[in-house]
Amino acid sequence: MVMSVVEILKEKFGAAILGEETTADQLGIYVSREVLPQVMRFLHDELDFKHLADLCGVDYLGWKGKRKKAERFEVVYNLYSLSRRELIRIKVPIPESDPRVPSVTSIWRVANWFERECYDLLGIRFEGHPDLRRLLMPENWSGHPLRKDYPLEPEEEWKDYAELREKARELSRYEWGDRRVRGG
């Protein structure tokens, strides 16, 4: 009998595999952050999940869904195995009091920007990341705008906003790349 990915992971990692769920015909496996690097390395090397399609952070503050969430935050990794023809989601619960998780950039280089985006917008720190800094927001931005408790109206205007607005006005159509290519 062929074992499922969940069965294989439970056999190898025991209680560090926190649970599983299937939503919209997609398997989600909950993994403790303490063993995340080992689980991900095993999935990559032994079970041939070579493709990290993306990862995202989720803020469950105020969540009223059917399933109660163990922690406020979650990092979700979408992994593909072409040889197995299988897609899985690895879900890592992250406590609000300590929003951090190990980086997987040593396994999938593409995780670099995904982790930076998640850090920038939700404030989840990726330990061991080679260059964890803001990706979308300016370096001097205060807070993380995809958190559910982020203020909708800023207390004060971002200090560099006027300068950025003026620079944008000075750009010509050419500088924006709006030119027509003629001939061929």
Short mmCIF file of the C-alpha atoms (twelve columns), coordinates in Angstrom:
data_MODEL
# 
_entry.id   MODEL 
# 
loop_
_atom_site.group_PDB 
_atom_site.id 
_atom_site.type_symbol 
_atom_site.label_atom_id 
_atom_site.label_alt_id 
_atom_site.label_comp_id 
_atom_site.label_asym_id 
_atom_site.label_seq_id 
_atom_site.Cartn_x 
_atom_site.Cartn_y 
_atom_site.Cartn_z 
_atom_site.pdbx_PDB_model_num 
ATOM 1   C CA . MET A 1   0.000   0.000  0.000   1 
ATOM 2   C CA . VAL A 2   1.249   3.475  -0.897  1 
ATOM 3   C CA . MET A 3   1.406   5.869  2.056   1 
ATOM 4   C CA . SER A 4   0.030   9.387  1.729   1 
ATOM 5   C CA . VAL A 5   2.228   12.426 2.313   1 
ATOM 6   C CA . VAL A 6   0.503   13.022 5.667   1 
ATOM 7   C CA . GLU A 7   1.120   9.445  6.791   1 
ATOM 8   C CA . ILE A 8   4.771   9.648  5.779   1 
ATOM 9   C CA . LEU A 9   5.240   12.949 7.626   1 
ATOM 10  C CA . LYS A 10  3.456   11.691 10.754  1 
ATOM 11  C CA . GLU A 11  5.617   8.570  10.773  1 
ATOM 12  C CA . LYS A 12  8.825   10.599 10.432  1 
ATOM 13  C CA . PHE A 13  8.011   13.702 12.531  1 
ATOM 14  C CA . GLY A 14  5.350   12.458 14.957  1 
ATOM 15  C CA . ALA A 15  3.627   15.092 17.092  1 
ATOM 16  C CA . ALA A 16  5.300   17.939 15.152  1 
ATOM 17  C CA . ILE A 17  2.678   17.285 12.464  1 
ATOM 18  C CA . LEU A 18  -0.154  19.138 14.186  1 
ATOM 19  C CA . GLY A 19  -3.014  18.086 11.945  1 
ATOM 20  C CA . GLU A 20  -4.460  18.118 8.476   1 
ATOM 21  C CA . GLU A 21  -7.452  19.441 6.602   1 
ATOM 22  C CA . THR A 22  -8.746  19.272 3.082   1 
ATOM 23  C CA . THR A 23  -10.422 22.349 1.656   1 
ATOM 24  C CA . ALA A 24  -11.537 22.630 -1.953  1 
ATOM 25  C CA . ASP A 25  -9.866  19.266 -2.622  1 
ATOM 26  C CA . GLN A 26  -6.495  20.578 -1.484  1 
ATOM 27  C CA . LEU A 27  -4.568  18.992 1.364   1 
ATOM 28  C CA . GLY A 28  -3.330  21.276 4.135   1 
ATOM 29  C CA . ILE A 29  -0.844  19.910 6.668   1 
ATOM 30  C CA . TYR A 30  -0.220  21.798 9.917   1 
ATOM 31  C CA . VAL A 31  3.426   21.732 10.995  1 
ATOM 32  C CA . SER A 32  5.099   23.028 14.148  1 
ATOM 33  C CA . ARG A 33  7.472   25.883 13.368  1 
ATOM 34  C CA . GLU A 34  10.177  24.228 15.474  1 
ATOM 35  C CA . VAL A 35  10.623  21.456 12.883  1 
ATOM 36  C CA . LEU A 36  9.662   23.419 9.767   1 
ATOM 37  C CA . PRO A 37  13.156  23.391 8.174   1 
ATOM 38  C CA . GLN A 38  13.490  19.624 8.637   1 
ATOM 39  C CA . VAL A 39  9.992   18.934 7.280   1 
ATOM 40  C CA . MET A 40  10.533  21.186 4.275   1 
ATOM 41  C CA . ARG A 41  13.953  19.670 3.523   1 
ATOM 42  C CA . PHE A 42  12.404  16.188 3.724   1 
ATOM 43  C CA . LEU A 43  9.534   17.187 1.423   1 
ATOM 44  C CA . HIS A 44  12.005  18.681 -1.062  1 
ATOM 45  C CA . ASP A 45  14.688  15.978 -1.009  1 
ATOM 46  C CA . GLU A 46  12.808  12.772 -0.207  1 
ATOM 47  C CA . LEU A 47  9.262   13.350 -1.488  1 
ATOM 48  C CA . ASP A 48  10.266  15.456 -4.509  1 
ATOM 49  C CA . PHE A 49  8.330   18.638 -3.731  1 
ATOM 50  C CA . LYS A 50  10.814  20.727 -5.717  1 
ATOM 51  C CA . HIS A 51  8.530   23.646 -6.511  1 
ATOM 52  C CA . LEU A 52  7.547   26.285 -3.952  1 
ATOM 53  C CA . ALA A 53  4.773   28.054 -5.855  1 
ATOM 54  C CA . ASP A 54  4.318   30.714 -3.205  1 
ATOM 55  C CA . LEU A 55  3.950   31.401 0.456   1 
ATOM 56  C CA . CYS A 56  1.740   33.857 2.223   1 
ATOM 57  C CA . GLY A 57  0.946   35.053 5.683   1 
ATOM 58  C CA . VAL A 58  -2.557  35.123 7.131   1 
ATOM 59  C CA . ASP A 59  -3.861  37.250 9.999   1 
ATOM 60  C CA . TYR A 60  -6.815  35.580 11.724  1 
ATOM 61  C CA . LEU A 61  -7.566  38.444 14.120  1 
ATOM 62  C CA . GLY A 62  -11.345 38.472 14.523  1 
ATOM 63  C CA . TRP A 63  -11.734 35.168 12.647  1 
ATOM 64  C CA . LYS A 64  -15.268 33.801 12.850  1 
ATOM 65  C CA . GLY A 65  -14.905 30.815 10.531  1 
ATOM 66  C CA . LYS A 66  -16.014 27.266 11.232  1 
ATOM 67  C CA . ARG A 67  -12.599 26.043 12.328  1 
ATOM 68  C CA . LYS A 68  -11.068 27.783 15.335  1 
ATOM 69  C CA . LYS A 69  -7.513  28.891 14.668  1 
ATOM 70  C CA . ALA A 70  -4.839  28.004 17.221  1 
ATOM 71  C CA . GLU A 71  -2.880  31.232 16.677  1 
ATOM 72  C CA . ARG A 72  -3.450  34.690 15.254  1 
ATOM 73  C CA . PHE A 73  -1.007  34.260 12.354  1 
ATOM 74  C CA . GLU A 74  -0.260  31.485 9.926   1 
ATOM 75  C CA . VAL A 75  2.318   31.086 7.172   1 
ATOM 76  C CA . VAL A 76  1.099   28.944 4.272   1 
ATOM 77  C CA . TYR A 77  3.444   27.299 1.752   1 
ATOM 78  C CA . ASN A 78  2.074   25.935 -1.546  1 
ATOM 79  C CA . LEU A 79  4.284   23.075 -2.743  1 
ATOM 80  C CA . TYR A 80  4.140   21.055 -5.965  1 
ATOM 81  C CA . SER A 81  5.668   17.722 -6.842  1 
ATOM 82  C CA . LEU A 82  5.628   17.145 -10.584 1 
ATOM 83  C CA . SER A 83  6.791   13.547 -10.271 1 
ATOM 84  C CA . ARG A 84  4.036   12.747 -7.749  1 
ATOM 85  C CA . ARG A 85  1.515   15.008 -9.502  1 
ATOM 86  C CA . GLU A 86  0.595   16.407 -6.142  1 
ATOM 87  C CA . LEU A 87  -0.031  19.807 -4.574  1 
ATOM 88  C CA . ILE A 88  0.022   20.349 -0.816  1 
ATOM 89  C CA . ARG A 89  -0.180  23.275 1.544   1 
ATOM 90  C CA . ILE A 90  2.046   23.378 4.583   1 
ATOM 91  C CA . LYS A 91  0.504   25.603 7.274   1 
ATOM 92  C CA . VAL A 92  2.493   26.893 10.217  1 
ATOM 93  C CA . PRO A 93  0.623   28.493 13.148  1 
ATOM 94  C CA . ILE A 94  2.470   31.574 14.461  1 
ATOM 95  C CA . PRO A 95  1.675   33.146 17.862  1 
ATOM 96  C CA . GLU A 96  0.970   36.866 18.023  1 
ATOM 97  C CA . SER A 97  3.410   37.213 20.939  1 
ATOM 98  C CA . ASP A 98  6.316   35.827 18.894  1 
ATOM 99  C CA . PRO A 99  5.672   36.259 15.142  1 
ATOM 100 C CA . ARG A 100 8.632   34.405 13.684  1 
ATOM 101 C CA . VAL A 101 9.313   31.271 11.670  1 
ATOM 102 C CA . PRO A 102 12.494  29.733 10.212  1 
ATOM 103 C CA . SER A 103 13.389  30.779 6.675   1 
ATOM 104 C CA . VAL A 104 13.257  28.203 3.868   1 
ATOM 105 C CA . THR A 105 15.497  30.194 1.498   1 
ATOM 106 C CA . SER A 106 18.229  27.562 1.829   1 
ATOM 107 C CA . ILE A 107 15.805  25.020 0.302   1 
ATOM 108 C CA . TRP A 108 13.991  27.178 -2.272  1 
ATOM 109 C CA . ARG A 109 15.766  30.363 -3.373  1 
ATOM 110 C CA . VAL A 110 12.461  31.767 -4.622  1 
ATOM 111 C CA . ALA A 111 11.354  31.990 -0.972  1 
ATOM 112 C CA . ASN A 112 13.588  35.051 -0.625  1 
ATOM 113 C CA . TRP A 113 11.077  37.553 -1.997  1 
ATOM 114 C CA . PHE A 114 8.027   35.686 -0.685  1 
ATOM 115 C CA . GLU A 115 9.402   35.873 2.862   1 
ATOM 116 C CA . ARG A 116 10.354  39.527 2.497   1 
ATOM 117 C CA . GLU A 117 6.853   40.375 1.288   1 
ATOM 118 C CA . CYS A 118 5.278   38.511 4.212   1 
ATOM 119 C CA . TYR A 119 7.601   40.272 6.662   1 
ATOM 120 C CA . ASP A 120 6.924   43.668 5.113   1 
ATOM 121 C CA . LEU A 121 3.140   43.416 5.066   1 
ATOM 122 C CA . LEU A 122 2.434   41.286 8.175   1 
ATOM 123 C CA . GLY A 123 5.537   41.642 10.341  1 
ATOM 124 C CA . ILE A 124 6.315   37.919 10.526  1 
ATOM 125 C CA . ARG A 125 10.081  37.517 10.899  1 
ATOM 126 C CA . PHE A 126 11.865  34.757 8.980   1 
ATOM 127 C CA . GLU A 127 14.847  33.635 11.041  1 
ATOM 128 C CA . GLY A 128 17.951  32.929 8.997   1 
ATOM 129 C CA . HIS A 129 16.764  34.938 5.990   1 
ATOM 130 C CA . PRO A 130 19.789  36.347 4.132   1 
ATOM 131 C CA . ASP A 131 18.332  39.856 3.612   1 
ATOM 132 C CA . LEU A 132 15.141  40.398 5.609   1 
ATOM 133 C CA . ARG A 133 14.076  43.957 4.891   1 
ATOM 134 C CA . ARG A 134 11.049  45.675 3.457   1 
ATOM 135 C CA . LEU A 135 10.156  44.840 -0.123  1 
ATOM 136 C CA . LEU A 136 7.075   46.889 -0.995  1 
ATOM 137 C CA . MET A 137 6.867   49.575 1.668   1 
ATOM 138 C CA . PRO A 138 9.552   52.238 2.218   1 
ATOM 139 C CA . GLU A 139 12.226  51.311 4.771   1 
ATOM 140 C CA . ASN A 140 11.035  54.006 7.180   1 
ATOM 141 C CA . TRP A 141 7.358   52.938 7.029   1 
ATOM 142 C CA . SER A 142 5.743   52.350 10.395  1 
ATOM 143 C CA . GLY A 143 3.790   49.131 10.921  1 
ATOM 144 C CA . HIS A 144 2.633   46.322 8.670   1 
ATOM 145 C CA . PRO A 145 -0.377  47.242 6.501   1 
ATOM 146 C CA . LEU A 146 -1.944  43.785 6.033   1 
ATOM 147 C CA . ARG A 147 -2.423  43.229 9.754   1 
ATOM 148 C CA . LYS A 148 -6.093  43.339 10.661  1 
ATOM 149 C CA . ASP A 149 -5.412  45.891 13.408  1 
ATOM 150 C CA . TYR A 150 -3.458  48.266 11.146  1 
ATOM 151 C CA . PRO A 151 -5.135  51.699 11.256  1 
ATOM 152 C CA . LEU A 152 -7.106  52.519 8.116   1 
ATOM 153 C CA . GLU A 153 -6.483  56.222 8.553   1 
ATOM 154 C CA . PRO A 154 -2.892  57.168 9.334   1 
ATOM 155 C CA . GLU A 155 -2.259  59.194 12.461  1 
ATOM 156 C CA . GLU A 156 0.044   61.403 10.439  1 
ATOM 157 C CA . GLU A 157 1.085   61.633 6.812   1 
ATOM 158 C CA . TRP A 158 4.114   59.562 5.917   1 
ATOM 159 C CA . LYS A 159 7.025   61.995 6.168   1 
ATOM 160 C CA . ASP A 160 8.406   61.221 2.692   1 
ATOM 161 C CA . TYR A 161 5.024   61.354 0.933   1 
ATOM 162 C CA . ALA A 162 5.327   64.965 -0.285  1 
ATOM 163 C CA . GLU A 163 8.790   64.313 -1.734  1 
ATOM 164 C CA . LEU A 164 7.587   61.149 -3.491  1 
ATOM 165 C CA . ARG A 165 4.547   62.955 -4.896  1 
ATOM 166 C CA . GLU A 166 6.764   65.746 -6.262  1 
ATOM 167 C CA . LYS A 167 9.175   63.282 -7.880  1 
ATOM 168 C CA . ALA A 168 6.251   61.526 -9.544  1 
ATOM 169 C CA . ARG A 169 5.033   64.831 -10.990 1 
ATOM 170 C CA . GLU A 170 8.474   65.580 -12.421 1 
ATOM 171 C CA . LEU A 171 8.679   62.340 -14.376 1 
ATOM 172 C CA . SER A 172 8.018   62.737 -18.052 1 
ATOM 173 C CA . ARG A 173 6.115   60.277 -20.201 1 
ATOM 174 C CA . TYR A 174 9.459   59.093 -21.581 1 
ATOM 175 C CA . GLU A 175 10.830  58.329 -18.122 1 
ATOM 176 C CA . TRP A 176 7.728   56.255 -17.421 1 
ATOM 177 C CA . GLY A 177 8.548   54.183 -20.508 1 
ATOM 178 C CA . ASP A 178 5.578   55.406 -22.531 1 
ATOM 179 C CA . ARG A 179 7.247   55.535 -25.908 1 
ATOM 180 C CA . ARG A 180 6.274   53.924 -29.148 1 
ATOM 181 C CA . VAL A 181 8.652   51.605 -30.945 1 
ATOM 182 C CA . ARG A 182 8.618   52.136 -34.693 1 
ATOM 183 C CA . GLY A 183 9.957   49.926 -37.394 1 
ATOM 184 C CA . GLY A 184 11.200  46.509 -36.727 1 
# 
